[in-house]
Amino acid sequence: MQIMDDRLDEVARNLRANPIFKSMGAVEAVSVLKAGTTMACGEGEVLFAEGDPCDGFYVVLTGRFGVMGVRDGEPLALAIIGPGECIGEMSLTRATPRSATVRALSNSTVWHLAGSVFETLIAQGDTRATHILQGLQVEICRRFRDELIVGAELAARASAVDEGRLLVESLGWEV
């Protein structure tokens, strides 16, 4: 399914709000949209499952998706993804199997750029691929930085708890 021509400019504006596509001009964004397809997903439908081969990446146009992983054999909710956000971009850049399962939480629509199309754009030196790669680099660095900050905050809290425990023990108080 293709995006209707009368909605291309609107969808391109929304796409350019995503950090991965931010550096694209309006004309490039419309042309990237035309290189992909849109897909409707019903509530509860699996977009892709953990371990599936990477077939490209997606941008949520409408609706919401839940990202689920498995840790120690137990399901783990990782994220909720909404309009304007990307899904599956990490597997695209590493050519690795999907690291999580993504399921529609409501009736949703996504735009999909096939991995083969993306690889062709890269091979041709297409500026659209360059913009996407630059945007991916910025987004990956942002996520890494955010994870480092969260990790540092958790470590600081753990350290404060340890210091508090030591203070309580040194005062001979019982907890």
TORGUSE-104724 format. One line per 10 residues: their letters; for each residue y, z, x of C-alpha. Coordinates in steps of 0.25 Angstrom, whole numbers, plus 5000, padded with zeros to 4 digits. Example, Ala and Ser with C-alpha at 12.3 -4.5 7.8 and 13.67 -1.06 7.14 Angstrom:
as = 4982:5031:5049; 4996:5029:5055
//
This chain:
mqimddrlde = 5000:5000:5000; 5014:4996:5005; 5027:5004:5003; 5035:4996:4992; 5047:4989:4998; 5057:4996:4990; 5052:5009:4996; 5051:5005:5011; 5065:5009:5014; 5063:5023:5008
varnlranpi = 5050:5025:5014; 5055:5021:5028; 5066:5031:5027; 5056:5042:5024; 5047:5037:5035; 5059:5037:5045; 5061:5052:5041; 5048:5055:5048; 5050:5058:5063; 5039:5048:5067
fksmgaveav = 5048:5036:5061; 5061:5042:5063; 5065:5033:5074; 5063:5020:5066; 5073:5012:5059; 5073:5009:5044; 5068:4995:5047; 5057:5000:5056; 5052:5010:5046; 5051:5000:5035
svlkagttma = 5043:4991:5044; 5034:5002:5048; 5032:5006:5034; 5028:4991:5031; 5017:4992:5043; 5010:5004:5035; 5004:5006:5022; 5006:5017:5011; 4994:5024:5005; 4993:5033:4993
cgegevlfae = 4985:5046:4994; 4980:5054:4982; 4981:5069:4982; 4969:5074:4990; 4966:5061:4997; 4963:5061:5012; 4972:5052:5020; 4964:5054:5032; 4954:5065:5037; 4953:5072:5050
gdpcdgfyvv = 4944:5064:5060; 4948:5050:5053; 4953:5039:5063; 4967:5037:5063; 4972:5025:5055; 4987:5027:5056; 4997:5037:5051; 5004:5040:5038; 5017:5045:5033; 5017:5052:5019
ltgrfgvmgv = 5026:5045:5009; 5023:5054:4997; 5015:5066:4995; 5008:5076:5004; 4996:5077:5013; 4989:5089:5019; 4984:5088:5033; 4971:5096:5035; 4963:5099:5048; 4951:5108:5051
rdgeplalai = 4951:5120:5060; 4939:5128:5063; 4932:5121:5052; 4943:5125:5041; 4953:5116:5035; 4967:5118:5040; 4979:5113:5033; 4988:5107:5044; 5000:5101:5036; 5006:5095:5024
igpgecigem = 5012:5081:5026; 5022:5076:5016; 5031:5063:5014; 5037:5057:5027; 5027:5064:5036; 5016:5057:5045; 5001:5059:5044; 4991:5055:5055; 5001:5051:5066; 4995:5059:5076
sltratprsa = 4981:5052:5075; 4989:5039:5076; 4995:5042:5089; 4982:5048:5095; 4972:5038:5089; 4963:5050:5086; 4956:5054:5073; 4964:5061:5062; 4966:5076:5065; 4967:5081:5051
tvralsnstv = 4964:5077:5037; 4976:5073:5028; 4975:5074:5013; 4985:5070:5002; 4990:5083:4995; 4996:5074:4984; 4997:5060:4980; 5003:5054:4992; 5008:5041:4999; 5007:5038:5014
whlagsvfet = 5012:5027:5023; 5001:5023:5033; 5003:5016:5046; 4990:5011:5051; 4986:5015:5066; 4983:5000:5068; 4997:4996:5064; 5003:5007:5072; 4995:5002:5085; 5000:4988:5082
liaqgdtrat = 5014:4992:5082; 5012:5000:5095; 5005:4988:5102; 5017:4979:5097; 5027:4988:5103; 5033:4989:5089; 5045:4998:5088; 5040:5005:5075; 5028:5010:5083; 5037:5015:5094
hilqglqvei = 5045:5023:5083; 5033:5029:5077; 5027:5033:5091; 5041:5039:5095; 5041:5046:5082; 5027:5051:5083; 5030:5056:5097; 5042:5064:5092; 5034:5070:5080; 5023:5074:5089
crrfrdeliv = 5032:5081:5099; 5039:5088:5087; 5025:5093:5082; 5021:5097:5095; 5034:5105:5097; 5033:5111:5083; 5019:5116:5087; 5023:5122:5100; 5034:5129:5093; 5024:5135:5082
gaelaarasa = 5015:5138:5093; 5026:5146:5101; 5030:5153:5088; 5016:5157:5086; 5014:5162:5100; 5027:5170:5099; 5022:5177:5087; 5009:5180:5093; 5016:5186:5105; 5025:5194:5096
vdegrllves = 5013:5199:5089; 5007:5203:5102; 5019:5210:5107; 5021:5217:5094; 5006:5222:5095; 5008:5226:5109; 5021:5234:5105; 5014:5241:5094; 5002:5245:5103; 5012:5250:5114
lgwev = 5019:5259:5104; 5005:5264:5100; 5007:5260:5085; 4995:5256:5077; 4995:5244:5069
//
